[in-house]
C-alpha cells in the first residue's frame, strides 16, 4: 500500500516511469512460440528471422496483435552452416546488389516490419565499410525502417553507420537469457530495470525459443510493471534521437 501511494505522489509531482523495450529475437521457427509472446498484455517487440518455415506466419500473427515487428536479419559469421540454415542472409564481402536482393527477400518473408536488427554478425557489424554499404542499401529502400544494433560485437559499427545514413538507430543494452537459468534471467531483468531507471530508458533482448525465457518472462514483466513503462522499440528510438 505504501508503494501505491508513493507512485501516486510521484505522478502528481510530474514523475514519469522510465521506459523499457523488451525485444524477443529468433521468432520464425515456431508459430506457437510467436503467438505466446505476441499475446502477452505488455508492449513487446518481436524479431522474426526471414527464410524459416514459419517466418511469414509469425510476422502476420505479431502484426495482428499490435506488437512491434522486426526483421531479425542473419549476418556473418555463418559459413556453410549459415548458407544451409539461413537462406536469407548477409555475408562478409557481399556487394550492394547482393545485399539489396537479400533485403528484398527479407521484407517479403517478414511483411510490414517496422525495422531490422541483426542475428549474429559479430564479424560483419565490426566492419565499417560493410556497415556503410548495408546502411546505404537500407536507406535507399522506399520503406522507412529503423535499425537496432543487437550488440553482438563490442566494436560494432552498425549503429554509427545507420545514423550517418540518416536511419533511426539504437543499440541493445543487454541480453537477458544468455544463460538458461531462471535466477540468472531474473537478475538480468532486474539489471535492465535499474539501467532504465538510471538512463530514462533501456533496451533488452531475449529469445523466443528458449524454455527458461518462456517460463519466467511473463512473471518478470508483471513484477516490474510498477517501476517501468514497457514500450515498443520505436518509442525508445524516438527518445534517444531527440
C-alpha positions as protocol buffer text, in pm:
chain_id: "A"
residue {
  index: 1
  type: UNK
  ca { x: 0 y: 0 z: 0 }
}
residue {
  index: 2
  type: UNK
  ca { x: 289 y: 239 z: 77 }
}
residue {
  index: 3
  type: UNK
  ca { x: 430 y: 174 z: -270 }
}
residue {
  index: 4
  type: UNK
  ca { x: 93 y: 259 z: -428 }
}
residue {
  index: 5
  type: UNK
  ca { x: 73 y: 597 z: -250 }
}
residue {
  index: 6
  type: UNK
  ca { x: 436 y: 671 z: -332 }
}
residue {
  index: 7
  type: UNK
  ca { x: 371 y: 616 z: -701 }
}
residue {
  index: 8
  type: UNK
  ca { x: 63 y: 841 z: -686 }
}
residue {
  index: 9
  type: UNK
  ca { x: 269 y: 1111 z: -517 }
}
residue {
  index: 10
  type: UNK
  ca { x: 545 y: 1087 z: -776 }
}
residue {
  index: 11
  type: UNK
  ca { x: 298 y: 1101 z: -1064 }
}
residue {
  index: 12
  type: UNK
  ca { x: 133 y: 1408 z: -914 }
}
residue {
  index: 13
  type: UNK
  ca { x: 477 y: 1568 z: -888 }
}
residue {
  index: 14
  type: UNK
  ca { x: 539 y: 1516 z: -1258 }
}
residue {
  index: 15
  type: UNK
  ca { x: 743 y: 1196 z: -1235 }
}
residue {
  index: 16
  type: UNK
  ca { x: 715 y: 956 z: -1527 }
}
residue {
  index: 17
  type: UNK
  ca { x: 819 y: 595 z: -1535 }
}
residue {
  index: 18
  type: UNK
  ca { x: 1140 y: 506 z: -1715 }
}
residue {
  index: 19
  type: UNK
  ca { x: 1080 y: 310 z: -2034 }
}
residue {
  index: 20
  type: UNK
  ca { x: 1192 y: -44 z: -2115 }
}
residue {
  index: 21
  type: UNK
  ca { x: 1167 y: -206 z: -2459 }
}
residue {
  index: 22
  type: UNK
  ca { x: 1188 y: -585 z: -2446 }
}
residue {
  index: 23
  type: UNK
  ca { x: 1283 y: -744 z: -2779 }
}
residue {
  index: 24
  type: UNK
  ca { x: 1204 y: -1112 z: -2844 }
}
residue {
  index: 25
  type: UNK
  ca { x: 1453 y: -1245 z: -3100 }
}
residue {
  index: 26
  type: UNK
  ca { x: 1452 y: -1570 z: -3301 }
}
residue {
  index: 27
  type: UNK
  ca { x: 1085 y: -1585 z: -3396 }
}
residue {
  index: 28
  type: UNK
  ca { x: 1015 y: -1776 z: -3717 }
}
residue {
  index: 29
  type: UNK
  ca { x: 1091 y: -2131 z: -3610 }
}
residue {
  index: 30
  type: UNK
  ca { x: 768 y: -2187 z: -3417 }
}
residue {
  index: 31
  type: UNK
  ca { x: 427 y: -2028 z: -3465 }
}
residue {
  index: 32
  type: UNK
  ca { x: 307 y: -2128 z: -3113 }
}
residue {
  index: 33
  type: UNK
  ca { x: 608 y: -1952 z: -2956 }
}
residue {
  index: 34
  type: UNK
  ca { x: 541 y: -1634 z: -3154 }
}
residue {
  index: 35
  type: UNK
  ca { x: 175 y: -1647 z: -3060 }
}
residue {
  index: 36
  type: UNK
  ca { x: 259 y: -1689 z: -2693 }
}
residue {
  index: 37
  type: UNK
  ca { x: 484 y: -1385 z: -2672 }
}
residue {
  index: 38
  type: UNK
  ca { x: 275 y: -1169 z: -2905 }
}
residue {
  index: 39
  type: UNK
  ca { x: -32 y: -1231 z: -2689 }
}
residue {
  index: 40
  type: UNK
  ca { x: 128 y: -1106 z: -2366 }
}
residue {
  index: 41
  type: UNK
  ca { x: -55 y: -797 z: -2244 }
}
residue {
  index: 42
  type: UNK
  ca { x: 259 y: -581 z: -2237 }
}
residue {
  index: 43
  type: UNK
  ca { x: 405 y: -394 z: -2537 }
}
residue {
  index: 44
  type: UNK
  ca { x: 682 y: -608 z: -2684 }
}
residue {
  index: 45
  type: UNK
  ca { x: 894 y: -600 z: -2998 }
}
residue {
  index: 46
  type: UNK
  ca { x: 928 y: -936 z: -3176 }
}
residue {
  index: 47
  type: UNK
  ca { x: 1203 y: -1009 z: -3427 }
}
residue {
  index: 48
  type: UNK
  ca { x: 1146 y: -1272 z: -3698 }
}
residue {
  index: 49
  type: UNK
  ca { x: 1427 y: -1449 z: -3884 }
}
residue {
  index: 50
  type: UNK
  ca { x: 1345 y: -1450 z: -4260 }
}
residue {
  index: 51
  type: UNK
  ca { x: 1365 y: -1768 z: -4463 }
}
residue {
  index: 52
  type: UNK
  ca { x: 1236 y: -2001 z: -4190 }
}
residue {
  index: 53
  type: UNK
  ca { x: 938 y: -2234 z: -4207 }
}
residue {
  index: 54
  type: UNK
  ca { x: 706 y: -2003 z: -4012 }
}
residue {
  index: 55
  type: UNK
  ca { x: 859 y: -1661 z: -4080 }
}
residue {
  index: 56
  type: UNK
  ca { x: 565 y: -1514 z: -4267 }
}
residue {
  index: 57
  type: UNK
  ca { x: 302 y: -1674 z: -4043 }
}
residue {
  index: 58
  type: UNK
  ca { x: 479 y: -1541 z: -3733 }
}
residue {
  index: 59
  type: UNK
  ca { x: 506 y: -1192 z: -3882 }
}
residue {
  index: 60
  type: UNK
  ca { x: 134 y: -1184 z: -3965 }
}
residue {
  index: 61
  type: UNK
  ca { x: 44 y: -1307 z: -3616 }
}
residue {
  index: 62
  type: UNK
  ca { x: 264 y: -1045 z: -3450 }
}
residue {
  index: 63
  type: UNK
  ca { x: 119 y: -758 z: -3651 }
}
residue {
  index: 64
  type: UNK
  ca { x: -234 y: -882 z: -3584 }
}
residue {
  index: 65
  type: UNK
  ca { x: -179 y: -845 z: -3209 }
}
residue {
  index: 66
  type: UNK
  ca { x: -46 y: -490 z: -3244 }
}
residue {
  index: 67
  type: UNK
  ca { x: 305 y: -573 z: -3126 }
}
residue {
  index: 68
  type: UNK
  ca { x: 606 y: -417 z: -3297 }
}
residue {
  index: 69
  type: UNK
  ca { x: 779 y: -630 z: -3563 }
}
residue {
  index: 70
  type: UNK
  ca { x: 1146 y: -653 z: -3664 }
}
residue {
  index: 71
  type: UNK
  ca { x: 1332 y: -845 z: -3931 }
}
residue {
  index: 72
  type: UNK
  ca { x: 1596 y: -1042 z: -3739 }
}
residue {
  index: 73
  type: UNK
  ca { x: 1849 y: -1042 z: -4023 }
}
residue {
  index: 74
  type: UNK
  ca { x: 2119 y: -1315 z: -4020 }
}
residue {
  index: 75
  type: UNK
  ca { x: 2470 y: -1174 z: -4065 }
}
residue {
  index: 76
  type: UNK
  ca { x: 2812 y: -1340 z: -4071 }
}
residue {
  index: 77
  type: UNK
  ca { x: 2981 y: -1537 z: -3920 }
}
residue {
  index: 78
  type: UNK
  ca { x: 2768 y: -1806 z: -4081 }
}
residue {
  index: 79
  type: UNK
  ca { x: 2975 y: -2014 z: -4326 }
}
residue {
  index: 80
  type: UNK
  ca { x: 2833 y: -2332 z: -4477 }
}
residue {
  index: 81
  type: UNK
  ca { x: 2603 y: -2383 z: -4179 }
}
residue {
  index: 82
  type: UNK
  ca { x: 2470 y: -2034 z: -4234 }
}
residue {
  index: 83
  type: UNK
  ca { x: 2407 y: -2094 z: -4603 }
}
residue {
  index: 84
  type: UNK
  ca { x: 2204 y: -2403 z: -4515 }
}
residue {
  index: 85
  type: UNK
  ca { x: 2010 y: -2265 z: -4218 }
}
residue {
  index: 86
  type: UNK
  ca { x: 1978 y: -1901 z: -4328 }
}
residue {
  index: 87
  type: UNK
  ca { x: 1889 y: -1877 z: -4697 }
}
residue {
  index: 88
  type: UNK
  ca { x: 1816 y: -1506 z: -4648 }
}
residue {
  index: 89
  type: UNK
  ca { x: 2134 y: -1356 z: -4504 }
}
residue {
  index: 90
  type: UNK
  ca { x: 2415 y: -1101 z: -4544 }
}
residue {
  index: 91
  type: UNK
  ca { x: 2771 y: -1231 z: -4560 }
}
residue {
  index: 92
  type: UNK
  ca { x: 3109 y: -1063 z: -4539 }
}
residue {
  index: 93
  type: UNK
  ca { x: 3213 y: -918 z: -4874 }
}
residue {
  index: 94
  type: UNK
  ca { x: 2865 y: -902 z: -5028 }
}
residue {
  index: 95
  type: UNK
  ca { x: 2835 y: -623 z: -5286 }
}
residue {
  index: 96
  type: UNK
  ca { x: 2544 y: -382 z: -5259 }
}
residue {
  index: 97
  type: UNK
  ca { x: 2350 y: -575 z: -5525 }
}
residue {
  index: 98
  type: UNK
  ca { x: 2353 y: -895 z: -5317 }
}
residue {
  index: 99
  type: UNK
  ca { x: 2256 y: -703 z: -5006 }
}
residue {
  index: 100
  type: UNK
  ca { x: 1964 y: -539 z: -5187 }
}
residue {
  index: 101
  type: UNK
  ca { x: 1841 y: -876 z: -5316 }
}
residue {
  index: 102
  type: UNK
  ca { x: 1859 y: -1035 z: -4970 }
}
residue {
  index: 103
  type: UNK
  ca { x: 1688 y: -736 z: -4812 }
}
residue {
  index: 104
  type: UNK
  ca { x: 1407 y: -764 z: -5067 }
}
residue {
  index: 105
  type: UNK
  ca { x: 1363 y: -1132 z: -4975 }
}
residue {
  index: 106
  type: UNK
  ca { x: 1369 y: -1049 z: -4605 }
}
residue {
  index: 107
  type: UNK
  ca { x: 1095 y: -789 z: -4646 }
}
residue {
  index: 108
  type: UNK
  ca { x: 883 y: -1036 z: -4842 }
}
residue {
  index: 109
  type: UNK
  ca { x: 929 y: -1303 z: -4572 }
}
residue {
  index: 110
  type: UNK
  ca { x: 855 y: -1061 z: -4285 }
}
residue {
  index: 111
  type: UNK
  ca { x: 591 y: -825 z: -4429 }
}
residue {
  index: 112
  type: UNK
  ca { x: 515 y: -489 z: -4271 }
}
residue {
  index: 113
  type: UNK
  ca { x: 821 y: -495 z: -4046 }
}
residue {
  index: 114
  type: UNK
  ca { x: 891 y: -172 z: -3859 }
}
residue {
  index: 115
  type: UNK
  ca { x: 1267 y: -218 z: -3860 }
}
residue {
  index: 116
  type: UNK
  ca { x: 1566 y: -452 z: -3861 }
}
residue {
  index: 117
  type: UNK
  ca { x: 1806 y: -595 z: -3608 }
}
residue {
  index: 118
  type: UNK
  ca { x: 2095 y: -832 z: -3670 }
}
residue {
  index: 119
  type: UNK
  ca { x: 2110 y: -1202 z: -3588 }
}
residue {
  index: 120
  type: UNK
  ca { x: 2472 y: -1293 z: -3503 }
}
residue {
  index: 121
  type: UNK
  ca { x: 2704 y: -1082 z: -3716 }
}
residue {
  index: 122
  type: UNK
  ca { x: 2995 y: -1001 z: -3489 }
}
residue {
  index: 123
  type: UNK
  ca { x: 3233 y: -1000 z: -3788 }
}
residue {
  index: 124
  type: UNK
  ca { x: 3011 y: -805 z: -4023 }
}
residue {
  index: 125
  type: UNK
  ca { x: 2893 y: -546 z: -3772 }
}
residue {
  index: 126
  type: UNK
  ca { x: 3253 y: -462 z: -3677 }
}
residue {
  index: 127
  type: UNK
  ca { x: 3342 y: -384 z: -4041 }
}
residue {
  index: 128
  type: UNK
  ca { x: 3280 y: -14 z: -4105 }
}
residue {
  index: 129
  type: UNK
  ca { x: 3294 y: -43 z: -4484 }
}
residue {
  index: 130
  type: UNK
  ca { x: 3038 y: -326 z: -4489 }
}
residue {
  index: 131
  type: UNK
  ca { x: 2812 y: -144 z: -4246 }
}
residue {
  index: 132
  type: UNK
  ca { x: 2824 y: 174 z: -4452 }
}
residue {
  index: 133
  type: UNK
  ca { x: 2737 y: -33 z: -4761 }
}
residue {
  index: 134
  type: UNK
  ca { x: 2445 y: -209 z: -4594 }
}
residue {
  index: 135
  type: UNK
  ca { x: 2301 y: 108 z: -4443 }
}
residue {
  index: 136
  type: UNK
  ca { x: 2313 y: 285 z: -4781 }
}
residue {
  index: 137
  type: UNK
  ca { x: 2111 y: -4 z: -4927 }
}
residue {
  index: 138
  type: UNK
  ca { x: 1867 y: 20 z: -4638 }
}
residue {
  index: 139
  type: UNK
  ca { x: 1840 y: 399 z: -4674 }
}
residue {
  index: 140
  type: UNK
  ca { x: 1754 y: 370 z: -5042 }
}
residue {
  index: 141
  type: UNK
  ca { x: 1453 y: 145 z: -4980 }
}
residue {
  index: 142
  type: UNK
  ca { x: 1110 y: 307 z: -5031 }
}
residue {
  index: 143
  type: UNK
  ca { x: 1007 y: 193 z: -4681 }
}
residue {
  index: 144
  type: UNK
  ca { x: 1121 y: 381 z: -4372 }
}
residue {
  index: 145
  type: UNK
  ca { x: 1286 y: 119 z: -4150 }
}
residue {
  index: 146
  type: UNK
  ca { x: 1477 y: 177 z: -3828 }
}
residue {
  index: 147
  type: UNK
  ca { x: 1776 y: -29 z: -3715 }
}
residue {
  index: 148
  type: UNK
  ca { x: 1858 y: -186 z: -3381 }
}
residue {
  index: 149
  type: UNK
  ca { x: 2218 y: -297 z: -3332 }
}
residue {
  index: 150
  type: UNK
  ca { x: 2183 y: -620 z: -3136 }
}
residue {
  index: 151
  type: UNK
  ca { x: 2524 y: -559 z: -2980 }
}
residue {
  index: 152
  type: UNK
  ca { x: 2686 y: -891 z: -3069 }
}
residue {
  index: 153
  type: UNK
  ca { x: 3026 y: -720 z: -3106 }
}
residue {
  index: 154
  type: UNK
  ca { x: 3168 y: -464 z: -2860 }
}
residue {
  index: 155
  type: UNK
  ca { x: 3326 y: -275 z: -3152 }
}
residue {
  index: 156
  type: UNK
  ca { x: 3015 y: -281 z: -3371 }
}
residue {
  index: 157
  type: UNK
  ca { x: 2996 y: -9 z: -3635 }
}
residue {
  index: 158
  type: UNK
  ca { x: 2629 y: -72 z: -3719 }
}
residue {
  index: 159
  type: UNK
  ca { x: 2456 y: 200 z: -3518 }
}
residue {
  index: 160
  type: UNK
  ca { x: 2704 y: 471 z: -3621 }
}
residue {
  index: 161
  type: UNK
  ca { x: 2675 y: 371 z: -3987 }
}
residue {
  index: 162
  type: UNK
  ca { x: 2296 y: 384 z: -3969 }
}
residue {
  index: 163
  type: UNK
  ca { x: 2298 y: 729 z: -3814 }
}
residue {
  index: 164
  type: UNK
  ca { x: 2542 y: 854 z: -4079 }
}
residue {
  index: 165
  type: UNK
  ca { x: 2286 y: 747 z: -4340 }
}
residue {
  index: 166
  type: UNK
  ca { x: 2001 y: 920 z: -4159 }
}
residue {
  index: 167
  type: UNK
  ca { x: 1843 y: 593 z: -4042 }
}
residue {
  index: 168
  type: UNK
  ca { x: 1690 y: 599 z: -3693 }
}
residue {
  index: 169
  type: UNK
  ca { x: 1906 y: 365 z: -3487 }
}
residue {
  index: 170
  type: UNK
  ca { x: 1975 y: 245 z: -3135 }
}
residue {
  index: 171
  type: UNK
  ca { x: 2177 y: -27 z: -2968 }
}
residue {
  index: 172
  type: UNK
  ca { x: 2072 y: -311 z: -2742 }
}
residue {
  index: 173
  type: UNK
  ca { x: 2176 y: -251 z: -2380 }
}
residue {
  index: 174
  type: UNK
  ca { x: 2183 y: -610 z: -2256 }
}
residue {
  index: 175
  type: UNK
  ca { x: 2084 y: -970 z: -2321 }
}
residue {
  index: 176
  type: UNK
  ca { x: 1851 y: -1131 z: -2069 }
}
residue {
  index: 177
  type: UNK
  ca { x: 1884 y: -1501 z: -2135 }
}
residue {
  index: 178
  type: UNK
  ca { x: 2234 y: -1597 z: -2245 }
}
residue {
  index: 179
  type: UNK
  ca { x: 2224 y: -1840 z: -1953 }
}
residue {
  index: 180
  type: UNK
  ca { x: 1911 y: -2054 z: -1939 }
}
residue {
  index: 181
  type: UNK
  ca { x: 1860 y: -2035 z: -1567 }
}
residue {
  index: 182
  type: UNK
  ca { x: 1556 y: -1875 z: -1404 }
}
residue {
  index: 183
  type: UNK
  ca { x: 1760 y: -1696 z: -1139 }
}
residue {
  index: 184
  type: UNK
  ca { x: 2010 y: -1554 z: -1389 }
}
residue {
  index: 185
  type: UNK
  ca { x: 1736 y: -1429 z: -1620 }
}
residue {
  index: 186
  type: UNK
  ca { x: 1564 y: -1263 z: -1323 }
}
residue {
  index: 187
  type: UNK
  ca { x: 1891 y: -1094 z: -1226 }
}
residue {
  index: 188
  type: UNK
  ca { x: 1948 y: -971 z: -1580 }
}
residue {
  index: 189
  type: UNK
  ca { x: 1592 y: -838 z: -1599 }
}
residue {
  index: 190
  type: UNK
  ca { x: 1641 y: -653 z: -1271 }
}
residue {
  index: 191
  type: UNK
  ca { x: 1960 y: -505 z: -1418 }
}
residue {
  index: 192
  type: UNK
  ca { x: 1765 y: -385 z: -1722 }
}
residue {
  index: 193
  type: UNK
  ca { x: 1510 y: -215 z: -1495 }
}
residue {
  index: 194
  type: UNK
  ca { x: 1787 y: -45 z: -1297 }
}
residue {
  index: 195
  type: UNK
  ca { x: 1950 y: 72 z: -1619 }
}
residue {
  index: 196
  type: UNK
  ca { x: 1619 y: 216 z: -1741 }
}
residue {
  index: 197
  type: UNK
  ca { x: 1577 y: 397 z: -1409 }
}
residue {
  index: 198
  type: UNK
  ca { x: 1927 y: 540 z: -1433 }
}
residue {
  index: 199
  type: UNK
  ca { x: 1917 y: 642 z: -1801 }
}
residue {
  index: 200
  type: UNK
  ca { x: 1546 y: 702 z: -1851 }
}
residue {
  index: 201
  type: UNK
  ca { x: 1511 y: 413 z: -2095 }
}
residue {
  index: 202
  type: UNK
  ca { x: 1669 y: 80 z: -2185 }
}
residue {
  index: 203
  type: UNK
  ca { x: 1654 y: -196 z: -2446 }
}
residue {
  index: 204
  type: UNK
  ca { x: 1688 y: -564 z: -2355 }
}
residue {
  index: 205
  type: UNK
  ca { x: 1687 y: -871 z: -2580 }
}
residue {
  index: 206
  type: UNK
  ca { x: 1573 y: -1226 z: -2507 }
}
residue {
  index: 207
  type: UNK
  ca { x: 1483 y: -1521 z: -2729 }
}
residue {
  index: 208
  type: UNK
  ca { x: 1157 y: -1690 z: -2822 }
}
residue {
  index: 209
  type: UNK
  ca { x: 1279 y: -2049 z: -2841 }
}
residue {
  index: 210
  type: UNK
  ca { x: 1448 y: -2075 z: -2502 }
}
residue {
  index: 211
  type: UNK
  ca { x: 1246 y: -2269 z: -2242 }
}
residue {
  index: 212
  type: UNK
  ca { x: 1352 y: -2072 z: -1933 }
}
residue {
  index: 213
  type: UNK
  ca { x: 1269 y: -1744 z: -2107 }
}
residue {
  index: 214
  type: UNK
  ca { x: 921 y: -1864 z: -2189 }
}
residue {
  index: 215
  type: UNK
  ca { x: 882 y: -1986 z: -1833 }
}
residue {
  index: 216
  type: UNK
  ca { x: 978 y: -1667 z: -1649 }
}
residue {
  index: 217
  type: UNK
  ca { x: 935 y: -1363 z: -1875 }
}
residue {
  index: 218
  type: UNK
  ca { x: 564 y: -1312 z: -1810 }
}
residue {
  index: 219
  type: UNK
  ca { x: 624 y: -1316 z: -1433 }
}
residue {
  index: 220
  type: UNK
  ca { x: 911 y: -1068 z: -1461 }
}
residue {
  index: 221
  type: UNK
  ca { x: 709 y: -829 z: -1677 }
}
residue {
  index: 222
  type: UNK
  ca { x: 437 y: -828 z: -1412 }
}
residue {
  index: 223
  type: UNK
  ca { x: 683 y: -794 z: -1123 }
}
residue {
  index: 224
  type: UNK
  ca { x: 839 y: -471 z: -1252 }
}
residue {
  index: 225
  type: UNK
  ca { x: 530 y: -318 z: -1412 }
}
residue {
  index: 226
  type: UNK
  ca { x: 506 y: -55 z: -1138 }
}
residue {
  index: 227
  type: UNK
  ca { x: 867 y: 58 z: -1189 }
}
residue {
  index: 228
  type: UNK
  ca { x: 896 y: 81 z: -1568 }
}
residue {
  index: 229
  type: UNK
  ca { x: 671 y: 151 z: -1861 }
}
residue {
  index: 230
  type: UNK
  ca { x: 703 y: -122 z: -2122 }
}
residue {
  index: 231
  type: UNK
  ca { x: 704 y: 28 z: -2471 }
}
residue {
  index: 232
  type: UNK
  ca { x: 758 y: -76 z: -2829 }
}
residue {
  index: 233
  type: UNK
  ca { x: 1109 y: -16 z: -2953 }
}
residue {
  index: 234
  type: UNK
  ca { x: 1025 y: 282 z: -3179 }
}
residue {
  index: 235
  type: UNK
  ca { x: 931 y: 482 z: -2871 }
}
residue {
  index: 236
  type: UNK
  ca { x: 1279 y: 432 z: -2724 }
}
residue {
  index: 237
  type: UNK
  ca { x: 1427 y: 520 z: -3062 }
}
residue {
  index: 238
  type: UNK
  ca { x: 1238 y: 848 z: -3072 }
}
residue {
  index: 239
  type: UNK
  ca { x: 1358 y: 943 z: -2723 }
}
residue {
  index: 240
  type: UNK
  ca { x: 1721 y: 867 z: -2799 }
}
residue {
  index: 241
  type: UNK
  ca { x: 1715 y: 1068 z: -3122 }
}
residue {
  index: 242
  type: UNK
  ca { x: 1580 y: 1388 z: -2966 }
}
